[in-house]
């Protein structure tokens, strides 16, 4: 019997990807720089590029619907911004 990829497995994959700096593995561009999104307006289109890179680096996300992966941020007082990566209802918060 083939092992099944569970929601917890995908959550772990996304958490690992978010915590790995770009080019963190020799010879690979795997990884993310979520802090770079915090200083730019979301209207700049970089959120879509971020999701595209996530789908490229974590192939298990390709099996999910297109709207199952979202990136957005919320402003927190007084001068803080939290980036939220939402994968099928599970959220990872970064600040």
N, C-alpha and C positions, 0 to 999 in steps of 0.2 A: 504494500500500500504506500502511495506517495504521501510524503508529509505535506500538510496544508499550511499555508502562510496565514497566520491569524492577524487580527487587528492589533494585538499587542506587538507582534513582530514588526508590522509596518510602523507603529509608533516608535519602536526602538530604532528602526532604520532612519526615520526622519529626525529623531533626537540626535542620533550620532552624526548625521549629515550637518545639522545645524551647529553642532559643537566642534566640527572639524574645519579648520581654516582652509581657504582655497589653496590648492596645490600642497595640501598637507601630506600627501603621499608622493614619494619620488616618482616622477614620470606620469603623474595623473593630475588632472585639474579638478578632481573630486573635492567637494567641500563648499561651504557657504560663508558669506560675509554679511550676516544680517544687520550688523551695525551700520553698514553703508546705506541701508534703506531708511534709517531713522533721520538722516539729515537731508532727505530729498522729499519733495512733494510726491504723493502717490500718483498724481495726474501725469507725472513724467513718463509713465509706462514701464518703470523698472520693476514694478511688482510682477508684471507678466513675464518679464525676463527671468526673475527670481524663481517663479513657479516652473518655467520651462527648464531651467537648470536643475531644479529639484527633481523633476520628472526624468531628466536625462541621467542624473546620478543615482536615482533610486528607481530602478525599472519596475518595481512592484506597484508603483503609483500609476503606471500606464494601464493597469487592469481596472482602475477605478474610473468613474465618470469624470468628465471634464470639470464639472462644477463641484467636485468633492474636495478639491484642494484650493484654499483661499489664503491670501495674505492681506492683512489690514493692520492699522494701528489705531490706538486711542491715546488721546492726550490726557495726562494725569497732572494734577496741580502739584507744585506751582510751575515747574518748567521741565516736566518729564514726559517722555513718549514711550509707550510700550508697543512693540511689534508683536502681532499675534499671527501664528501660522495655524490654520485650521485644516485638519485632514479628516474629513467625514465625521465632523462633530467633536473630535478630540483636538484640544488646543494646547499649543506650546507658546508660552509668553516669554518674550525677551525684552530686556530694557537696557 
